[in-house]
Amino acid sequence: VEGLVCDRGLTLGHLIGVLHEVGNSGMFRPEMLRPMGLPEDVNVIAWGLSLERPTMILYGIDNIRDLFGHRVNLSLIKRNPICRLGL
């Protein structure tokens, strides 16, 4: 689930009010909005809910680079198989 909201007067507080605990979210920086032609008094909040964030919470991972990429602890993968068939 992904989404964004554009409106005047939006703050990070609005975004925090929309999302609780799970999710990757933030505000677009002004330099990202200028090329879109949006008025200077318009802010953008956005979010993307995916499987990565709940997985990070489940396994106590606080940095997504520890879940993906060269920093992955392979023992975590070996200890937690994708599919458990009641074994």
JOSUL-V683077 format. One record per residue. RES is the residue in one letter. SS is DSSP state (A for helix, B for strand, O for the rest). NEAR is the number of other ideal C-beta (glycine too) atoms within 8 Angstrom. Layout:
{{RES;SS;NEAR} {RES;SS;NEAR}}
//
This chain:
{{V;O;5} {E;B;7} {G;B;6} {L;B;9} {V;B;10} {C;B;8} {D;B;7} {R;B;6} {G;O;5} {L;O;12} {T;O;7} {L;A;8} {G;A;6} {H;A;10} {L;A;14} {I;A;7} {G;A;6} {V;A;8} {L;O;10} {H;O;3} {E;O;5} {V;O;8} {G;O;9} {N;B;9} {S;B;9} {G;B;8} {M;B;10} {F;O;11} {R;O;6} {P;A;7} {E;A;5} {M;A;8} {L;A;11} {R;A;8} {P;O;5} {M;O;6} {G;O;4} {L;O;9} {P;O;4} {E;O;5} {D;O;4} {V;B;10} {N;B;11} {V;B;12} {I;B;15} {A;B;12} {W;B;14} {G;B;9} {L;O;9} {S;O;6} {L;A;5} {E;A;10} {R;A;11} {P;A;8} {T;A;10} {M;A;12} {I;A;9} {L;A;6} {Y;A;9} {G;O;6} {I;O;9} {D;O;5} {N;O;7} {I;A;8} {R;A;7} {D;A;9} {L;O;11} {F;O;6} {G;O;5} {H;O;3} {R;O;7} {V;O;10} {N;O;7} {L;A;6} {S;A;6} {L;A;9} {I;A;8} {K;A;6} {R;A;5} {N;O;6} {P;O;4} {I;O;2} {C;O;4} {R;O;5} {L;O;4} {G;O;3} {L;O;3}}
//
